[in-house]
């Protein structure tokens, strides 16, 4: 897994196992990260992720290019 991004969004490169759907993974990532961020202090009590997400499929041959 590779995580990066910019000020207002996150990029995650993830090799998704066949037993999980991308929808389930994004839902869990958003839920668990929101819970964690809210433990960082009162200034984050109203933190929330925007609705929706973008999903891009990458072939095995392109993984190294995407990582860079």
C-alpha positions in Angstrom: 0.0 0.0 0.0 1.2 3.5 -0.9 -0.5 6.6 0.6 0.0 10.2 -0.5 -2.0 13.1 -1.6 -2.2 16.9 -1.3 -3.9 19.4 1.0 -7.5 18.5 0.2 -7.5 14.8 -0.8 -5.7 11.5 -0.4 -4.3 9.0 -2.9 -4.0 5.4 -2.0 -2.4 2.7 -4.2 -3.7 -0.6 -2.9 -3.6 -4.2 -4.1 -7.2 -5.2 -3.4 -7.7 -8.8 -2.5 -10.5 -10.6 -4.4 -12.4 -11.3 -1.2 -13.1 -7.5 -0.6 -14.8 -5.0 -2.9 -13.3 -1.5 -3.4 -16.5 0.0 -2.0 -16.1 -2.0 1.3 -12.4 -1.0 1.5 -13.1 2.8 1.0 -16.0 2.7 3.4 -13.8 1.1 6.1 -10.9 3.4 5.5 -13.1 6.5 5.8 -14.8 5.2 8.9 -11.7 4.2 10.8 -9.6 7.2 9.8 -12.4 9.5 10.8 -12.5 7.9 14.2 -8.7 8.2 14.6 -8.6 11.8 13.4 -11.2 12.8 16.0 -9.0 11.5 18.8 -6.3 14.1 17.9 -8.1 16.9 19.6 -11.2 19.1 19.9 -10.3 21.0 16.7 -11.1 17.8 14.8 -14.4 16.9 16.4 -16.3 18.1 13.2 -13.9 16.3 10.8 -15.6 14.3 8.0 -14.7 13.0 4.6 -16.6 14.3 1.6 -19.3 12.0 0.1 -18.1 9.8 -2.7 -14.6 8.9 -4.0 -12.8 8.3 -7.2 -11.5 4.9 -8.1 -9.0 4.1 -10.8 -7.9 0.6 -11.8 -4.2 0.1 -12.5 -2.7 -2.9 -14.3 0.3 -4.7 -12.8 2.6 -3.3 -15.4 1.7 0.3 -14.4 2.1 -0.1 -10.6 5.7 1.2 -10.5 4.8 4.3 -12.7 1.8 5.1 -10.4 4.0 4.7 -7.2 6.4 7.3 -8.6 
